[in-house]
Amino acid sequence: MLERSEVDKVAHLARLTLTDAEAEQFTTQLGDILDYFEQLSELDVEAVEPTTRAIDVSNVTRTDDLSSYPDLEAIFACAPDQEDDYFKVPQIMSES
């Protein structure tokens, strides 16, 4: 059984401010979810293959064909600063 103090602790760690009504509601709802997981743990899944999805899905992606862009000046015209064939950007890390 989930305790109200545990919900308060999680809310504090997540930097959430809950009203008393919200905390009570979450205590009940999260307790129900944990009870359901407890029921699931009683199932015998020894013969079940591990899966990441219930159905077989694959990504449809295009091939990544590399080609050079003929007009480098057009690309560098969009950059605020450049040096030779490189974009110059502000330093974001210290050298130490």
C-alpha positions, 0 to 999 in steps of 0.5 A: 500500500502506497503511503501519503508520505511517499507521494509527498517525498516524490513530489518534493524530489520532482519539485512539484507543489501538490494540494492536499486533494491532489496528494490524496488523489495521486496516493490512490491512483499510484497505489492502484497502479502499483497494485496492478503491477503486483498482479502482473508479477504473479503471471508465469512468463517463463516461456514468453520471448522478451519484446519491445513492442506488442506488434512488429514495427519497423522504421521507414527511412530513406537512404542517406545519400551524400553529395556535395553542395555546389554553391558554398558561398550561398551556405556561408552567406547564411552564417554570421561568421566564417573562417576559410571553409568553416563556420565560426561559433562562440566557444562553449567550453573552457580550455581547462 
